[in-house]
């Protein structure tokens, strides 16, 4: 395995999304800013009306702020992007057009997601079906996760304009799955399996295979043991001290989870499902980078075949690396 710095000196980088030229949009949670990081490590500020709007509307605090980012489409040097933002009233998904380093005016496409000092969800990703997936947390009220009328504690699936995507379990609802405490990582394997990383409370963090309409048990069940009650059990679990899984990446050979409290990158070898059982399609978890770079917030496959990993050691936890969060390039051989 090879590890090197792409860039350093960032402040709580949270979301990561690649453009076709190999550069990445990175959100800075507490500063409510977006920067563009080139493959050679150059960092450029994103400016323009959209950047000004983010500075005005985002209300950072606790786990909230400027969180996920996704590239919806690219054409002729411009990119349509989505951003997940904590405002004074809610969490919401905003959409705008990036031209170079200029972000145009933002349009709200999904509003009313519960917000709080913690459990704000926040990951955005475009699925293989072309629709936008949005992860949300229970915002400190566990009952929301089992309430189908609440957007909290869910994975949502919407069109780029924010409407419930065709094929959702309830055609009138954006809810794709429910019973989640705080999902902050999603990704897909080439065979179509959708994986989600979820923070546990006191006992078990989870890796789940997400099924449309699936109920993942929170707050009735934490970890496995809910199948006899109609819940979907996780395919892997960790004690919360070992993981606190945030970002998630899926490659042809493995599922990777970025651990905050665990300060490591977990790898599960990806194998074909056996008789449709996704659990049989994962190898034994392996801990990479354990304790070497502090808290790991996000991981994403880069166009060059490496993984980019964001560290988060500058959010008031007294880490000696304060003031120097970074983007790592990891090559697994």
Phi and psi in degrees as a GROMACS rama.xvg file:
@    title "Ramachandran Plot"
@    xaxis  label "Phi"
@    yaxis  label "Psi"
@TYPE xy
-116.668  135.754  UNK-2
-133.386  130.707  UNK-3
-147.083  163.555  UNK-4
-80.4038  131.659  UNK-5
-81.211  -49.9919  UNK-6
-156.66  159.624  UNK-7
-130.749  177.872  UNK-8
80.3447  18.8181  UNK-9
-88.6178  163.715  UNK-10
-121.287  103.794  UNK-11
51.767  60.4331  UNK-12
-67.0932  137.749  UNK-13
-123.387  -55.1677  UNK-14
-106.261  155.124  UNK-15
-148.532  124.355  UNK-16
-145.223  131.129  UNK-17
-88.9354  145.336  UNK-18
-98.8514  168.176  UNK-19
-63.1101  -25.9005  UNK-20
-83.3513  4.13722  UNK-21
92.0379  -8.33082  UNK-22
-82.0863  165.08  UNK-23
-131.563  139.53  UNK-24
-81.6812  129.126  UNK-25
-125.833  127.079  UNK-26
-90.8349  143.806  UNK-27
-109.719  107.549  UNK-28
-54.3827  -54.8735  UNK-29
-82.2305  -23.4938  UNK-30
-89.6731  -7.91691  UNK-31
54.4995  41.4077  UNK-32
-123.204  158.73  UNK-33
-120.223  135.054  UNK-34
-123.931  157.599  UNK-35
-110.446  118.309  UNK-36
-106.374  120.127  UNK-37
-81.4797  159.587  UNK-38
-57.4269  -27.6591  UNK-39
-85.9246  3.69069  UNK-40
95.9182  -5.56339  UNK-41
-64.0465  138.719  UNK-42
-118.327  125.301  UNK-43
-121.403  138.94  UNK-44
-75.0632  136.895  UNK-45
-88.1758  125.736  UNK-46
-122.425  -170.226  UNK-47
104.971  -179.968  UNK-48
-56.7225  -38.5734  UNK-49
-66.2485  -40.3494  UNK-50
-64.2963  -40.2134  UNK-51
-63.0648  -40.0171  UNK-52
-65.2328  -38.665  UNK-53
-62.2491  -42.5837  UNK-54
-60.6028  -31.4011  UNK-55
-82.2072  -38.1797  UNK-56
-95.3243  -29.0794  UNK-57
-75.2336  134.773  UNK-58
-120.121  84.6871  UNK-59
-64.785  150.248  UNK-60
169.555  132.32  UNK-61
59.2157  -124.792  UNK-62
-90.9423  -0.461834  UNK-63
-93.3181  164.091  UNK-64
150.918  -146.351  UNK-65
-89.0806  112.004  UNK-66
-108.688  -106.071  UNK-67
-74.9462  159.885  UNK-68
-144.202  143.725  UNK-69
-143.908  146.426  UNK-70
-95.1312  115.94  UNK-71
-80.5881  -39.2742  UNK-72
-166.069  154.088  UNK-73
-129.669  144.036  UNK-74
-160.798  125.657  UNK-75
51.2798  45.061  UNK-76
84.3877  -0.44874  UNK-77
-115.382  157.444  UNK-78
-134.791  135.141  UNK-79
-89.7943  119.665  UNK-80
-123.252  153.482  UNK-81
-118.222  144.465  UNK-82
-133.883  143.148  UNK-83
-106.371  120.715  UNK-84
-129.472  137.23  UNK-85
-89.5139  121.204  UNK-86
-107.31  177.346  UNK-87
-61.4389  -21.3694  UNK-88
-111.278  -25.2348  UNK-89
-163.519  176.209  UNK-90
-98.143  144.445  UNK-91
-149.274  160.432  UNK-92
-106.284  127.709  UNK-93
-116.255  151.962  UNK-94
-130.572  139.037  UNK-95
-157.082  171.017  UNK-96
-107.182  127.745  UNK-97
-98.2186  123.866  UNK-98
-121.626  103.184  UNK-99
68.6034  -116.246  UNK-100
-111.992  17.867  UNK-101
-107.191  121.9  UNK-102
-99.1934  120.434  UNK-103
-72.8829  -177.755  UNK-104
-54.9563  145.196  UNK-105
-99.5492  143.321  UNK-106
-120.016  127.811  UNK-107
-68.8868  130.173  UNK-108
-113.38  -18.0715  UNK-109
-153.347  119.344  UNK-110
-126.091  172.525  UNK-111
83.0677  12.3396  UNK-112
-75.0582  128.5  UNK-113
-57.7214  141.791  UNK-114
-122.21  156.768  UNK-115
-164.564  -176.595  UNK-116
-71.4677  -18.4661  UNK-117
-147.067  170.998  UNK-118
60.0216  52.9387  UNK-119
-98.4645  3.4962  UNK-120
57.8637  -133.308  UNK-121
117.924  -4.7293  UNK-122
-84.6528  139.457  UNK-123
-120.693  142.226  UNK-124
-157.886  144.3  UNK-125
-92.1031  123.646  UNK-126
-79.3138  173.02  UNK-127
-60.2433  -20.3345  UNK-128
-84.596  -2.318  UNK-129
86.8291  -0.608151  UNK-130
-94.267  160.535  UNK-131
-92.608  126.897  UNK-132
-105.305  136.718  UNK-133
-128.612  125.388  UNK-134
-99.4941  138.32  UNK-135
-128.346  159.32  UNK-136
-108.328  173.907  UNK-137
-80.174  -2.16539  UNK-138
52.3457  39.7428  UNK-139
81.6095  0.105898  UNK-140
-122.518  93.5011  UNK-141
-54.7974  -32.1036  UNK-142
-60.622  -22.7645  UNK-143
-60.5626  -31.5658  UNK-144
-63.2464  -28.8103  UNK-145
-98.3746  -0.0419556  UNK-146
-93.248  108.813  UNK-147
-66.081  -16.1852  UNK-148
-86.8162  -9.78871  UNK-149
-96.3367  146.071  UNK-150
-85.8611  -4.00531  UNK-151
-82.8496  144.55  UNK-152
69.8418  38.7656  UNK-153
-135.902  166.803  UNK-154
-110.192  125.985  UNK-155
-105.559  150.759  UNK-156
-134.206  116.294  UNK-157
-135.705  164.359  UNK-158
-75.3696  167.68  UNK-159
-58.9053  -18.6877  UNK-160
-92.7409  -1.48488  UNK-161
95.6267  1.21776  UNK-162
-79.3995  152.458  UNK-163
-53.0096  131.198  UNK-164
-73.8622  145.736  UNK-165
-56.5755  136.53  UNK-166
93.2013  -0.116606  UNK-167
-62.5612  151.546  UNK-168
-52.8328  -42.2145  UNK-169
-111.672  113.059  UNK-170
-57.6607  -21.5026  UNK-171
-94.3243  0.48811  UNK-172
-123.168  146.001  UNK-173
-79.0431  -3.93958  UNK-174
-71.6326  124.647  UNK-175
-98.842  -41.4684  UNK-176
-149.65  160.944  UNK-177
-139.809  -178.908  UNK-178
76.0126  31.9937  UNK-179
-106.205  142.52  UNK-180
-83.5021  -52.3532  UNK-181
-167.459  88.921  UNK-182
-84.5903  128.081  UNK-183
-131.57  16.2601  UNK-184
-153.641  130.287  UNK-185
-141.501  151.857  UNK-186
-172.041  167.634  UNK-187
-127.976  140.795  UNK-188
-86.3478  166.509  UNK-189
-67.3478  -20.0911  UNK-190
-89.2061  6.8215  UNK-191
98.131  -4.15744  UNK-192
-68.7667  135.002  UNK-193
-103.791  124.758  UNK-194
-108.415  147.481  UNK-195
-139.535  135.401  UNK-196
-99.6544  133.924  UNK-197
-135.614  133.564  UNK-198
-71.5899  129.136  UNK-199
-83.7558  -178.858  UNK-200
-93.355  -76.622  UNK-201
-117.101  -13.1277  UNK-202
-123.114  -59.3487  UNK-203
-127.757  123.934  UNK-204
-85.0796  157.289  UNK-205
-132.688  148.392  UNK-206
-114.167  123.492  UNK-207
-116.633  149.838  UNK-208
-97.0654  120.021  UNK-209
-89.8129  128.111  UNK-210
-113.244  141.365  UNK-211
-59.3131  128.34  UNK-212
80.9207  -0.587569  UNK-213
-67.5206  143.67  UNK-214
-112.462  120.192  UNK-215
-98.0673  9.55989  UNK-216
95.9636  -21.6117  UNK-217
-69.0087  137.639  UNK-218
-96.1359  11.0487  UNK-219
-69.2527  -39.4682  UNK-220
-131.763  137.569  UNK-221
-117.977  120.898  UNK-222
83.1065  -153.563  UNK-223
-81.3339  172.765  UNK-224
106.132  7.97595  UNK-225
-105.285  1.42402  UNK-226
-61.0752  -36.0881  UNK-227
-72.7361  -8.37558  UNK-228
-104.032  7.07235  UNK-229
91.9632  6.61748  UNK-230
-91.5132  160.29  UNK-231
-93.4642  121.962  UNK-232
-77.0443  149.178  UNK-233
-66.2067  158.451  UNK-234
-90.3662  -15.202  UNK-235
-156.773  148.521  UNK-236
-136.333  157.141  UNK-237
-139.053  147.511  UNK-238
-57.5531  142.362  UNK-239
-59.9408  -27.2424  UNK-240
-68.6671  -17.8836  UNK-241
-98.4671  -7.68461  UNK-242
-139.979  -81.0529  UNK-243
52.1042  66.1535  UNK-244
-74.6115  127.007  UNK-245
-107.033  -97.0078  UNK-246
-67.467  158.453  UNK-247
-141.33  140.511  UNK-248
-134.212  143.631  UNK-249
-122.513  126.684  UNK-250
-116.647  -176.522  UNK-251
-66.0336  -21.9408  UNK-252
-114.578  -6.98567  UNK-253
-169.767  163.535  UNK-254
-106.404  129.146  UNK-255
-118.313  134.761  UNK-256
-123.448  129.744  UNK-257
-86.6846  122.733  UNK-258
-100.847  129.845  UNK-259
-83.1284  -74.3524  UNK-260
-60.5496  -37.0266  UNK-261
-72.0502  -18.1627  UNK-262
50.0233  48.7635  UNK-263
-156.83  163.934  UNK-264
-106.045  114.685  UNK-265
-87.1097  135.1  UNK-266
-120.881  130.14  UNK-267
-117.034  114.826  UNK-268
-55.3395  135.936  UNK-269
-96.9829  121.266  UNK-270
-122.303  161.339  UNK-271
-64.5974  142.545  UNK-272
-59.7982  148.531  UNK-273
-107.072  117.447  UNK-274
52.3847  38.1662  UNK-275
78.4313  1.47379  UNK-276
-90.9591  109.347  UNK-277
-64.1991  -28.2965  UNK-278
-61.2337  -35.7424  UNK-279
-76.0742  -5.0897  UNK-280
-99.636  16.8385  UNK-281
-131.049  136.589  UNK-282
-84.7181  -175.223  UNK-283
-68.5248  131.665  UNK-284
-59.0628  140.535  UNK-285
-123.381  133.377  UNK-286
-92.3256  119.874  UNK-287
-112.709  151.884  UNK-288
59.6104  23.8589  UNK-289
-58.9143  117.388  UNK-290
71.6876  5.87598  UNK-291
-87.5149  -28.8097  UNK-292
-132.859  14.3097  UNK-293
77.3211  -149.054  UNK-294
-75.7511  128.179  UNK-295
-105.761  123.434  UNK-296
-96.4599  -42.4407  UNK-297
-145.579  154.368  UNK-298
-144.008  139.173  UNK-299
-148.404  143.416  UNK-300
-71.7656  128.615  UNK-301
-89.759  157.963  UNK-302
-58.883  -24.8682  UNK-303
-85.0235  4.94159  UNK-304
93.2318  -7.65645  UNK-305
-84.4452  177.33  UNK-306
-111.061  136.124  UNK-307
-100.824  133.591  UNK-308
-124.822  132.282  UNK-309
-97.7756  134.124  UNK-310
-97.8495  153.413  UNK-311
-136.093  84.6622  UNK-312
-120.41  20.1724  UNK-313
-123.02  25.1101  UNK-314
-111.234  47.8742  UNK-315
80.1377  16.865  UNK-316
-100.086  8.27538  UNK-317
74.4055  18.0425  UNK-318
-70.8991  141.061  UNK-319
-64.1828  -12.9818  UNK-320
-88.6823  9.13653  UNK-321
-49.1951  138.06  UNK-322
87.7498  2.62395  UNK-323
-140.433  50.4789  UNK-324
-66.5462  155.87  UNK-325
-147.217  167.88  UNK-326
-107.188  123.594  UNK-327
-101.676  146.039  UNK-328
-107.172  122.373  UNK-329
-119.212  127.805  UNK-330
-115.118  116.329  UNK-331
-98.0115  125.973  UNK-332
